[in-house]
Every structure is written in C-alpha cells, then in structure tokens.
Amino acid sequence: MLIFHLPFVYPRHDRTRAMTVTGLAANISAMLSILLQPFMPDTCERLQRQMNINYNLIPSNNKFICLLKSGHQIGKVSSVT
C-alpha cells in the first residue's frame, strides 16, 4: 500500500523515491479512471480532466502501463465529488 511508503515524508530524505511513489499513485489513479468509467462516468471524466488525460480504453494486453510519463503536467485540481 502506498501509505506505507509515506511519499509526504520522503522529500526531506529521498526525493527520487518520493517522486517514484507519487508517480505510481498518479498512474494508479489514471488507470482507475479508465476502469471505473462505465460505473462512474461523470466522476471519471472530471478526474481525467484534472489529470490532463483523455483515455477510455483498457490496455489490450491487460497489464498496468505507465499512462502518465515523466514530466506530465496535471491540470487544475478540484474535488471530484
């Protein structure tokens, strides 16, 4: 679980690890916005808009892929509820 990696603590000690954990969490959020789209279309649309992405297909190989490449710019953040 990501909470055990404490990404909010690492910047003081290990910036690279903090960026890795944060990037993984962002990519998991992006993948969830795709997987949950049939069940929560409005929420997923808002989440993808905030993440500055537009995906609606599950990868054909059914494997986790990095949707957000290094340097990806996140859009304006707001509540998705």
Long-range contacts (C-beta under 8 A, 24 or more apart in sequence): 2-28, 23-66, 23-68, 23-70, 26-51, 26-68, 26-72, 26-74, 27-64, 27-66, 27-67, 27-68, 30-55, 30-67, 30-68, 31-64, 31-67, 34-58, 43-80, 43-81, 46-78, 46-80, 47-80, 49-75, 50-74, 50-75, 50-76, 50-77, 50-78, 50-80, 51-75
